[in-house]
Amino acid sequence: MNEIDQIQINFSTAELYTLDIALAIIMFGVALDIQLIDFKRLLQQPKIVLVGVFSQFILMPALTFLIVVIAKPSPSIALGLIMVGACPGGNVSNYMSKLAKANPALSVSLTAFATLLSVVMTPFNFEFWGSMYAPTRALLKEVSLDPFALAKLVSLILGVPLVAGMLVRHYFPNWAEYIGTLLKPLSFLFFLVLLALAFHQNWDIFNKHIHYVFWIVVLHNLLAYILGFQTARIFKLEFKERKTLAIETGIQNSGLGLLLIFGFFQGLGGMALLAAFWGVWDILSGLVLAYYWSLQAKRKEAIENRTMGL
């Protein structure tokens, strides 16, 4: 297993800058749907906020650490898993919530709130849980990771576009609505093209080593969905909110994780391989789950309509 800790994923400086821009544009596009009133609504429902934060930034990193301790993967794979677990929810979760007939307004608001928190919580969770496991602690010492530099990068990639998008929404609402309908699908497609390019350029590496990360990613993602849903159920949230929190917890911003891995760990083998596969897998699993919930909602609606007709 030490072999995978030594490989380097090929991703040029220009491609890395392009990934920076793609993630920033995606965040900007999401922020075009966000208003200050969304934060006010969340603060008026402190229970949902606390459950969402608890699930994403407390339970999810702890679950990730538990999987690492039990599975004992290669150190670089373990650190990659901890990185993904420390990231906020992925922006595509908003689309998944809409498809799943969950609560897309809540999803967008939680994405914004989690993005702001991630400036502090992502570096903290990554450093804290990474230092708790001896093999990953050794890797962290090798790179002398600076949490403040990590927070600065997260702020530039997520925080600044979030604020900029909200300002545009506030001062130019009509333009924000128009550009948002174009920007969000195009920027997301652009991000997928970048991931595909990364896989293409490193196909031999992925083909040779994908079995090291496949099952641990699938398990991690599945447990994340269950964690978000059951946490919401325990706190007696409505079914729509349960679906929303399941998606927010299960769809991680692995693109941000990939960017941090290249920025601070020079594309360290297992870390980059895991984050890249996570980015593809959680989109596929999220679409399947959202489609299932969508069909479930349509069947329920059809039964209710027939009952009312009788």
N, C-alpha and C positions, 0 to 999 in steps of 0.2 A: 504493500500500500504506500510505501514511502515514495514510489515512483511518481505518483500523481502530485505529490507535494513539490516536486522539482520542475514540472512542466510549466511553460509560460504560454498564455494565450496571446496570439498576435493581434494587436489592435493599435493602429498608428495614432500619433498625436493628433493629426487632422480628424481622424474618425472619433477620437475621444472628445474633441471640441464639438464635433457635430452631435454627439450623444448629449453633451451638456445642453446645447441649444434645443435639441428635440425635447428633452425632459422639461426645460424651462417653458417652451411653447405649449406643451401639453398642460402644464400647471396653469399657465396664463389663460388657456382656453377654458379650463374648468372654472377658474376664478371669474370669468365673464358671467357666470350664472349665480355668483354669490353677492349678497348684499349684507350690509351691517345688520339689517333686521333678522337675517338668518342666525347670527350670533345671539341676538336678543331672544329669539325663539328658543334657542338651545339653553340659554341661561334661565329661561322661564320653565324649562324642563330639566332641572339639574340631575334628576335620576338617570335620564337617558345619557346625558353627558358623562356622568361618573361611571356608568356601566360601560360605555364605549371606550373611555380612557382606560378603565380597569382591564377590559378585554384585550385591547390593542397593545398597551404599553407596560402592563404588569403581567397578565397571565400568558400572553403570547411569547414574550421572551423567556419566561419561566418554563413553559411547555417545551420550547426549543432546547433549552439547557437540559431538561429531563431526557429528551430524545437523544441528545449528544452523549449524555452519561450512560444511557442504556445501550445504544447502538455502537458507541465507541468507533466512529468513522475516522478516516485519516485526518490529521490535524487541520490541514487546509480546508477539507470539506466541512469539518466541524465549525471552523471559523466562518466559512461562507454561510452556513446555516444560521449561525448566531447573527451574522450581519443582516440576512434577510428578515429574521425574526425581530430585529431591532428597528427595521424600517417602518414608516407609516403605511396606511392602506394605499393601494394603488389607485390612480385616478380613473382607471377603467371600471372601478367598482360602481361608479355612478351610473354607467350604462347598464351594468349587470343588474343593479337594483331596479332600474326602470323595466327591464325585460322580465324580471322575476315577479313583477307586480308587488314589489316591496314598498319602501317609502323613499323614493328618489330624492325628495327635498331634504329628508334627514340625512341621506347618504352624502349629498353635496355639502351640507353643513358640517357633518362629522369629518369629511375629508379636509375641509378648510381648517377646522379646529385641530385635527390631528397633525396637519402640516405645520401649523404654528408651534405645537408642542414638540414636534420632531426635531426642531432646531436644538432643543436641550435633551430630549429623551432618547433620540437615536444614538448620539455619541455616548450618553450615559449608559444605556443598556448594553451597547456593544462593548464598551470598556469593562463594565461591571461583570457581565456574564462571561465574556471572553477571558477575563482574569480568574474566574472561578474554576476553570478547567485547565489542568496542568499543561497538556499539549498545546492548547491555544494560547495560554499565557506565555509560553516560550516564543510563539510566533509574534505576539504583540511586542515582546521585548526586542525582537530582532529588528523591527521596523521603527521602534520608538514612536509609536502613534501619539499624536498630539490631539486630544479631544477638542481643543479650541479650534484647531485648523479644520477638524471634521465638522464642527458646528458652523464654521464660517462657510464651508462649501455647501452644506445643506441649506443655509440661509440664502445663498446666491442662486441655487438651483430651484428651490421651492418657495422660500419666503418672499423674495423680491418679486417674482412673477405673480404670486398670490396677491400681494398688495397692489401691484400695477393693474392686474385684471379687475380687482374690486373698484379701483379708482375710475377706470374706464367705464365700468358698469354704472357707477354713480353719476358721472358727468355726461356720458354719452350712451344712454340706455338703448336707443334705437340702433346705433352703430354696433354696440356690444352684442345685441341679439343677432344681428345680421352676420357679423364676422364670426361669432361663436359657432353658428351652424356649419360654417365652412371649415373653420380652423380645427375644431376638435377631431373630426374624422380624418382629416388630412394629416394632422400632426401625429395621431395615433398610428396611422398607416406608415408614416415616415419612420416612426420608432420601430415598427415591426420589420421594415426593410433593413434597418440598421442591425437588428438582431439576426435577421436572415443572412446578412453580409458577414457578420461575425461567425456564424455557423459555417458558412461557405468557405471562408478563409482558413478556418481551423477544423475542417471536416475530419481530417485524419485523427486529430486529437480527440474530438467529440466521439467519433466512431469507435475509437480504441478504449475510451475511458468512461463512456456514458453509463455503463452498468454500475459504476461506483456510486453514482448519485441518483439513479432513476428511482429506486424504491424508497430511498429516504426522503426524496422530494415529494413523491406521491403520498407517503404516510404523513409527512409534516403538513402538507396542504389539506389533506382530509381531516386530520385532527384539528387544524385551525378553524375549518368551517364548523365542526362539531362544537369546538370551544366557544366560538362566538354565539352560536345558536343557543346552546345550553346555558351559557352565562346570562343571556337575555331572558331565557325561560325561568331560571332560578329567581331573577329579580322581577318576575311577573310582568314583563313587557308584552305588548300585543304581538300577534303573529307577524304582522308586517314589519314591526321593529326587530323581531327575532331574525327574520330573513335578512334585513338590512345589516344587522350587526354580524351575522354569519358571513356575509359577503365582505363587509369592511375588514373583518379579521382574517378571512381566508385569501383575499386578494391583496398581496403585499406589493409595495413599490420596489420590485426587484431591479428595475432599471436604475433607480437611485443606488441600490446596493452594488450593482455592477459598476456604476460610475465611481463609487467610493473605493471599490476593489482595485480598479485600474489607477485611480488617483493616489492611493496610499500603499498598495501592495503590488503594483506593477503587473497586474493580471495574474496573480499567483494561482497556479493550476487548479486545484480543487475548488477554491473560492469562486473563481470566474466561471468554471464549468457548472457549478451548482446554481449560481445566480442566473446565468443565462438560461439554463434548463427550467428553473423556477419561473422565469419570465414567460416562457412559452407554455409551460404546463398549467399555471394558474389561470391563464386566459382560456385554455381549452376546458378545464374543469369548471371554471366559472360560467362559461357559456352553457355547458351541459346542465349544471345545477339551476341556473336561471331559467333555462328553457323548461326544465321539469316543473319548477314552481309556477311558471307561466301557464303551462298546460293544466296544472292542478287548479289554478285560480279560474281558468276558463271553464273547466268542468263544474266547479262549485257554482259559478255564476249561472251556467246553463241549468243546473239542477234547481237553483233558487227561482229562475225564471219560469221553469215548468211548474214548480210548486205554486207560484203566484198565479199562474195561468189557470190552474185547477181551482 
